[in-house]
Amino acid sequence: MKGLWLPFLLVGLTTWAAPPGVPLCERPHVAAPAVERPFPEEVQRALDALVRAELAREPNHAGLAVGVLRGGERWVGAYGQRDVARGLPATPRTTWRMASITKSFTAVAVLQLVEQGRIELDADIRTVVPAWPEKRWPVTVRQLLGHLGGVTNYGRFGPSHDSGPVDSAGALALVAGYELEAEPGTRFLYSTWAYNLLGAAIEAVSGQSYGEYLQEHVFGPAGMEHAALDDRRTRDEHHAAGYRLRDGQRVPSKVIDVSGRFAGGGTRASIEDLLGFGGALLDYRLVSRTSTGWMQTPMSTRDGRLTDYGMGFATWPLRGHYVVAHSGAQPETSTLLLLLPGEDVAIALASNVEGQAASLKRIAYGIIELLLEDKGPRLSAHRQGTVDAVVNEGLNRVFGYGLAYHQWAAHGPGTLPGTGGLPEAFEQVTRLLDRAAIERAPDAARERLLAAHEPHEDWLLVRVGAHMARTLEEAMGPERLRSYPARGPLAFFNDYLAVCESKSCPDPFRFNETLRADLRRFTGENIEPSRH
């Protein structure tokens, strides 16, 4: 499954519409959450042990902070040193460069102004920011939010402008001379400079500087007490010194100024702040549930291919969890904010060593497994040969996408995609998993399966898997549904077929006997074939 780390009515794009009857309006007041309580002692010890085990793999780490929210439970841990030369420890109060997580702050600010009717998502950015020169094609606010605007990322020469402070106008001027690298809507092109354009739009519409707007409308409501623009001249003693690895040794980071990335990568915050931002998103305290759903919905190119990125967040399924996340990478820092909106979980991580994306991801995934995946043994497929491998991959993708999207739509802010009929969708997926067809051309069959969750295939795997998840939740309850990320796709399919048998589902919803035989063989279980 895809998991990019960056990743409606958009003109020319395949999209999801807002739910009918839900007006886009100024967000309602949402009360702050009740006082959070710590996780049970045994969970805190397990979280601490998990982080320390990862740090033991990385002998050159310096400082690290980790925060976790699940429902009303909360845990924060700080490790190592924020300043090695001075022997200063990392603490929950330590501030870190947020790097590209700033894009998520910017996206929230834009959606707030959209809710107030002050920015239109499908307006040409030049109607809001006339300093942006006319290009070959117009670029909309929505396209900029989704990195579909064709705006270059630092141009051909890299971020060489980071040598000294610039204001917003100066940051915008850095990109103004570059032509678009692709026609908007046709290609995903991750761009910090695209988000600077959005920062300029925030300033033009609000009458405030970007930093002032964030303080009043994002940082303040989210309780982000120590968050601010990252101005090296105003850092306090709590800010983490940065490091990088060179020839296997830890050395100080290159000194750069990030004001030229202001709305795409120019903020700093503590782990408490970042966790507070994640909690405020989960509680819809910054933007409405509808807008939150839009931010978390992956966009697609004009030809119907998913980008795995919504508005300010990357999105992907992970073992049946719907992941919404953004990472950050800059001199001095590595950061990650990961949300599971269908399960009310936020995970925040920050390190003052560059290039730690893989390590932070392992910690985050380990936390997910620890908190949410101890629900029973996992069934592993007993398979032989290429055809079995393709069938099993198809089962895994139906399960992973279907369960993730169902949880996101049923228990989070999402809306299930697709327009076609379910019986036809089940028949198409059954054909995709047909052994004879796969055996004739296994590579082509696998390619079709890899694309079957996308809009140009009418979200086949998502719609079929989500219907299966809904059927299981209705028949067996939400606790059973929460067990499948640990128990795996074979348990998901076997339970669904058993429920479908007891309910006498119509024939298309039963798949076919060939697939049922594959499941029996994969698991070694004697599942009775359908009587129909």
N, C-alpha and C positions, 0 to 999 in steps of 0.2 A: 504494500500500500504506500501511497505517496505521503511524504512528510517533509515538505520543503520548510526551510527556516527563514525565512525572510522576516508561511500560505497558505425598485429596481428598474426599472424601465430604462435601462441604458440604451441609447440609440445604437442600433446595430448589434447588440449583444443579447445572447440568450440569458434570461434572468428569471427570478422569481418575483411575483407581484406581492404587494403587501396583502395581508388577510383582508377579505371584504368586510366593510363596515368598521374598519379601524382607521379613524382619521389621523393624519399626521399633524400633531399640534404641540403646543408648548408642554413640556413634560410636567406631570403632576408632582406635587410635593411628596417625597417619600421619607418617612422618618428614619433616623439612624437606627442601626440594628441594636438589639439588646446587648448588654455587656457580654463580651465573649468569655468563654471559660477555657481553661487549659485542657489539652488532651489528657486522658488517663495516664498515670505514671508509666505503665508498661509500654504505652504507645510512644511516649516521649523518649523513653530509653531506646526503643527500636529505631525511631527516627534519628536519634543521635548516633547510634551504632552504624546505621546505613551511611550517614554522611562521613563519619570517620573512616569507614572502610574504603570509600571512594578517595578520600584524601590520602590514604596510605598508598594508593596506586600512583599518586602524583607527588613525588618527593620535592618538586620545586614550587609547590603552592605557597602563597603568601597569606592573604586574607580571604575569607569566604563568609557569606551570610545567607541563611536559608530561612524562609518563612512559609508556613502552611496554614490554610484555613479549610475547615470542612464543616459546613453548617455553622453551628455556634462555637465550634472548637478551634483552638488556635495554638500554634507553637512557633517560636523563633529561636534560631541558634546562630551563634557567631563563632568563628574559628580562626586561628592563626593571627596574623598581624596586619594591621592596616598600614603600618610604616615599619618596615624591617630595620632600616638603619637606626631609627630612634627607639625601637623596641616597643612600639605602641600597639596594643591589641585591637583586633576588630571587635566591635560591639554592635548591638542593635541600633545605636545612635550613629554609627559610621555612615557617611554618605559616599556614594559611588557614582561614577558616570553611568547614566542610563543608556547612552548611545541610542540605538535605533528604537528602543522602547518609547522614545520620545514621539515616534510616529503614532503610537496608540493614543498618547495624550492629545496630539493634534487632531486625530480623527474624531475623538470625543468632542473637542471644541467645535469642529465643523458641524457635527451632527446636532449639537445644541443650537447652533445658529440656523440650521435647516429647520429644526422643530419650531423655531420662532418665526419662520417665514422670511428670514433675512438673507439666506443663501439658498439657491436652487441647485439641487444635485446635478441637473442636466443642463445647467447654464454654461456657456462658454466662459472660461476663467477670465477672459479679457473684459467681460462685463463687470467683473468685480475688481480685477487687478489690471487696469489699463496700461501699467508700465510693462507688462508682458507683451513683447512685440508680436505682431501678426505672423503666423507661421503658415506652412503649406496647408495644414488642416486645423480646424478648431479643436480645442481640448476642453473637456468638461470637468467639473468638480468631481463627479463620480469616477471618471476615468483616472484622475490623479489619485484619488483615495485608494483605488485598486491597482495602481502601477500599470495601468493600461493606456496611459496618455502618450507613450512614446518619448517621454522626456529623458534625456541622457542622465546617467549617474556619474557625476564628476567630470564628464567629458573624456577626451582621449588621454589626458595627461595625469589623471588621478587627482586626489584631493590636495593639490599643491598649494591651495589657497589658505591652508590652516596655519599660516605663520603669524597672523596677527588679528586683532579684533576688527570686525566689520559690523555695521548696523544692518537692519533688515533690508534696506534698499541696496546696500552693498552686496548682501548675500544673494539677492534676486538678480543683480547685475552679473554675477558669476555665471549664471546659466542662460541669461537672455540671448547671448550671441550664438548659441548652439541650435542647429536645426533639429527637428524631431527625428529620432532614429527609426521610427516606424509609424505607420498610420495608426492613430488612436483606435483602440478596440481590436487590433489584429494580433498584438503580441504583448506578453507580460514582460515588462522591463523594470526591475526594481530600481527605484530612484529616490535618493535622499533629496535631491534638488526639486523633484516634483512636490515633495512635502514642504519645501520652502515656499513654493507658490501658494500652497494652502495656508501656510502661516501668514503670508502677505494678505490673503483673503480675509483671514480672521481679524487682522489689524484694520483693514479697510472698512469692514462692516461694523466692527464693535467700537471703533474709535479709541481702542486701547492698544498698547504695545502687546506683542505676543506674550511676553513674560507676565505682564499685569493681568492679561486675560486668564492665563492658566492659574495664577494665584487666586483670583477671585472666583472662578467658575469651575475649575477642575481640582486643583490641589486643596483648596479650602474645603469644599463640600466632601471630599474624600478623606479628610483628616490627615493630609500629607504635610505635616508640620515643617519638615526640613527640606522639602523639594523646592527647587529653584532652577533658573538658567545656570549653566555651568560656566561661570565667569571665574577664571583662575585668580583674578585680582581680589575676589571677595570670598574665596573659600575660607572656611574656619579650620580649626585644628582637628576636627573630626573627619575631614575628608581623607579618603584612602589614597596613599601614594601608589602609583602604577608601575607595573613590571611586565617584562616580556621575556621570552626564552630565546637565547642566542647560543647556538652550539651546545644545547643541553644545559646551559647555565642561566639563572635568573639575573637579569640586569634591569636598570631603570628604563621605563618607557620613554619613547621620544616625546618631547614637549611640543604639543600642538595647541592651537586655539580652535575651539569648535563653534564659535559664533557664526561662522559661515555655513553651518549646518543647523541653524537654530531650531527650526520646526521639524527637522528630520533626524536630529541626533545631538541636540544641544542642551540637555538637562542633566541634573544630578538629583539624587534622592537616597534616603536610607531604605533598608529592607523593610522597616515598619511602614514607610511611605508607600513602597511598591505593593506590599501586601494590602494596605488600605485601599489603593486604587483597584486592585483585583476584587476586593470585597464589595466596593462601591459599584463596580460593573455587574457583579452577580446579583446585587440587590436593586439594580435599576435606579440608583441614586444620582447618576450623572446624566443619563439619557433614558428615554422611555424604553419599555420592553420591545416595542416595534423597532425603534432605531437600533437597539442592541442586537436584535435579530438580523437586521440588515448588515451591521458591522461584522457579524459572525457568519454570514452567508458567503461561500466562495463565489467569486465572479468567474466569468468565462469569456473566452475570446469570441470574436464574431462567428467563427466556424463551430462554436459549441464545445470547446475544450476547456476544462477547468484549469484555473490558475492556482488553486489551493490557497487563495488569499482573498479576503473580503475587503472591508474598509478599515485599515489600520491593524489587521490581525491576519496571520496565517491560520489555516484550518486544515485538519486531517483526522481520519479515524485511526484509533489505536486500540486494537483488540476489543472493539465494540464501544470504546469511549469516544465521545466527540471532543476533540482537542481544539482549543482556541489559544493561540500563543503568539508571542513576539520575542525574538532574541535581539541582543545588542552586541556589537563588536567594534571597539575603537582602541587606539592607544590608551592604556591605563585600565582597561576594563573588559569584562565579559559578563553579560546579563541575560536573564531569561524570566519571562512571566508566562505562566501556563495556567489556563483555566479549563475546567470541565463543567460547563454551564448546566448540563443535564444532571450533574451529580453534586453541584454546589461545592466545588473544590477550587481553591486557588493555591498556586505554588509559585513563590518568588525566589530568585537566586541572583547573587551578585558576587563577583570575584574581582580582585584588583590585579589579576594576571591575564594577559591577552591570550586569545586562542583557546579558551576553555569551553567552547560550545559543546563538544562531545561529552566532557565531564559533567557539565551542568545538566545536559539531557539525560545522562545515565542516572544522576541523582533524582531528577524529576520523575523519570519512569519508575525508578525504584520506589519512590514515595507512593505513586499511584498503585503499584503492585501491593505494597505494604498495607495501605489503607482500604483498598477496594477489591482485592483479588484473592482473598483467602476463603473461597466459597466451595471448595471441593476439588477432587483430582481432575486433571486435564486429560481428556481422551486424545490419544495420538493415533494418527492414521497408520495402519499397516498397508503399505502400498508398494507396488512394484512397477518400474518402468515409467516412460514419459507420459503415457495417457493418464495413469493414476495421478501423476504429479500435476498435470493440468487440471484434472477434475478436482483434486484437493485444493488447488489454488483458487479455483472458482468458488468452491464451498466457503473458503475462508473469506473471500471478498464479499460474497452475499451476506455472510454473517457480520463481518467487520463494518461495512458501510451501513447495512440495514439496522443493526442494533444501535450504532452510534447516532444515526440520524433520527431514529425513533426516540431515543432518550433525549436528544436535543430538542425535538419538536414537542414531545409529550411533557417533559419536565424542565425545559429551558425555554428560550425565546424564539426557537426556530420554527420554520414552516416546511413541511415536506414538499419536495419538488415533483414535477412531472405532470403530464396531462392525459396520458393514455389509460386504457382500461387495464385493471389488474389481471383478469384471466389471460388476456393477450400477453401481458408482461411475463407471467409465469410460464406460458408456453414458449416464449422466446428464450428465457433463461434455461428452460429444460433443453431446448435445442443447442444452446451454447455449451451445455454440460454433456451432450450426447457422445458416448464413447466412440461410436463408429465415425462420426464427423471429425472428432479430435484425432483419431488414428490416421485418417486420410491426410490431414495437414496439421500436425500438432503446433507448429510455430504460428501459423495463421490463426488457429483456434485460440491460442494463448493471447495473441494480440487483440482479438475481439473481446476476450474476457477482460483484458486490462483497460479497455475503453468503455466497457458496458455500464459504468457508473456515471458517465459524463452526459451533459445535456444533449449532445448530438445523437445519443442513443436513448434519449428520453429517460435518463436516470434509472435504467432497468434494474441494476443490482440494488440500488438504494430503495426503490419502491417495493420490490419483492421482499428484500430482507426486512424492511420496516414493517410490512404487513405480517411477516412471520413473528417479529418481535411483539407486535401489538396482540396477535393471537395468543402468544405464550403468556403475556402479562395478564390478559383477561382471564385465561384459563388457570394459571398457576400462581399469579400474584407477582408484585414488584420485587419481592425478595428473591424469588427464583430467577427473575430476569437479570438481577444484579449479579447472579452467580456465573453467567456465561463468559465474561472476560477471562475468568480463571479456568473454567471448564472447557472452553474452546468451541469451535464451529461444529464438530461432530455431535457434541452434546446438544447444541442449539438445534441442529437439523433433526436429530433423533427425537428430541422432545416435541418439536413442532409436528413431525409426522405422526407421533403417537396421539397428540391432541387432535390433529386433523382427522385421524381415524375415528376417534371417539365422537367427534362432532359431525361425522359424515360430510366432510368438506366436498364441494364440487370437484370433479375430476381435475381440472387444470391446476388447482391449488395443491394437489398431491404430488406434483412432479410426475415421474413415471417409474415403472418397475425396474428399469435399468439403473436409474439413480439410486433407488432404494436398495438394490442389490450391491451397488458400490458401497453404500453406507454400512451394510451388514458386513461386507468383507473388510472395509477399513477398520471397523471397530471390533470385529470378531463376535458381535452380538447377534443373537437369533431374533431379528426384528421380523414380525409377521408381514408378509406382503399385503398390499391393498387388495380388498375383495372386489374393487371396481376396475 
